[in-house]
Amino acid sequence: MTPPLKYLQHYSVTLQDKIRLLQSQDKLGEYITQRYPLSHPIQTDKALYQYSNEIKQEFLRNAPLLDKVNYDNRLGIEHHALGLNTAISRVQGGKLKAKKEIRISSFFKDSPAEFLRMIVVHELAHLKERNHDKAFYQLCQYMEPSYHQLEFDCRVYLLWKNT
């Protein structure tokens, strides 16, 4: 039996074999670029914040406000973190304030637009659902109906870019 592909271990062996065949034929890049030909124009933290807030306002109006959204050079594939959602507690005056922050790996500055959206949707979903459970993935699909396909293809993209 062949070992599971990095980033695709939780997918069926049949699906992994299809990707392994594309990889052996050096066609992963072709697969991705045919499906996702356009990269996104969101290159600054300010643009990323605005982009994330637009999605949040459309789908999660009652969720806590985002205090900060930025690209992070320290988040990487090797750390198994494509994005992070944090609540940083600070004392201001006599009150404890929780600041909601999202950090997206800088790796996604040059990715297809759909992958950035999938990562942002994933992190926004954590504003309402902390765990990766059924409710969490239902919320992701509500915000992005192609969420599961995008997640799979993003993993193929990672495999292509990191081999």
N, C-alpha and C positions, 0 to 999 in steps of 0.2 A: 504494500500500500504506500502511495506517495504521501509525503508530509503535507499538512495543510498550508495553504498560502498565508503569508503574513498579511494581516488586516482582514482576511476572509475566513478565518477559522470557524466562525459560527454559521457559515453558509453550507449548503449541501455539497457533497463530494462531486456530484454531477456538475453543479455550477462552477465549482473550483476547477474541475477538469477543463471546462470550456475556457476559462480565463487562463489556465496554465497553457493551453494550446495557443491562444493568442499571444501569450508571453513568449513561447518558444519560437513563434513565427515573427517575433518582434513587431507585433501589431497592436499592442495595448494603446500606444499613442494615437494610432489611426482610429481605433474604436472610440476613444474619448473625444478627439477633435471632430469626428463626424457627428457625434451626438451633441457636443457642446462647443460650437465653433467660436463663440464670443467670450472674451474675458470682460470683466466689469471695470468701470471707471473709478471705483471707490478706492482712492489711494491714501487719503488722509484720515486721521482720527476724527476730525470734525465731520467729514462726509460719512464715515462709518457710524458715528453717533446719530446723525440725521437719518440715515438709511434704517438703522435699527429702530429708532423711535417711530418712523412712519409705519413699519410693520407692527410694532407694539400698539400704536394707536388704532390701527385697523382691526386687530384681533383681540387685544388684551387691554382695553381701556381702563378696567378697574384694577389692573396689576400695579404694583408700586412703580413710581417714576424711576427712570434710569438716571443715575447721577453721572455716570461715565461709561463710555464705550471706546475702546481703543485696540489697535493692533499691538501685539506683544512679541518682540523678538525672542523672548525667553521660552515661549510656548513652542513646543516642537513635537514632531511625530515620535521622536525617541522617548518623549515623556508621556506618550499616549494622551496628549491633550491638544485638541484642535481649537478649543475655546474653553473659557472658564466663566462661571457666574458666581460672583461673590457678594456677600453682604458684609461690609466693613463697619463695625460699630465704633463710634467716636462720641466722646463727651463734649457737648457744646453748651456752654452755660451750665445749668444744673440738669440738663437733659441728655439722655442717651439717644443718639440718632444713628440709624442704620442706613448706610449709603449702598445702593445697589450698583454694582459694576459688572460689566461684561468685557472680557478680553478675548480677542480672536488672534490666533497664531498668524504672524506676518507671512507665513507660507501661503496664505490665501489672498495676498495682495495681487498675485498674478494668476489666479485660478479662474476657471469658468464662472460666470455670474451665478449660475444655479447652485454651485457648491458653496459660495459665500452665503447665499440666501439660506441654504439648508443648515449651515453652521449657526447663523444668526437665529433662525427659527428654533433650533435646538436649545440655544442658550436662553432665548426668551421664554420658552416653555418651562424652564426651571424657575421662573418667577412665580409660577402657579403650582407646579408639580416638582418636588425636590428629587424624587426617585425615578429611575428609569423603569417605570412599570407600565401597565396597560393604559392607564389614564394619561400618562406622559406622552406616549406615542400616539394616542388618539388626538391629543392637543397639537402635536407636531403635524399630524395629517390634516387637521382642521386648518392650520395656518398655511400648510404647503401640501396639497393633495398628492404630489409625487414624492413625498418625503422618503419613503422606503427605497424607491428606485434611485433617487439622488444619493442617499446614504451608501447604497451598494456601489454606484458608479464613482462616488468620491473615494471609496476604498480602493477601487481599481486604479483611479488616478494616483492615489498615494503609492500604490504598488509600482506603477509606471515611473513616477518621479523619483522613487527611492530605491531603484534597483541598479 
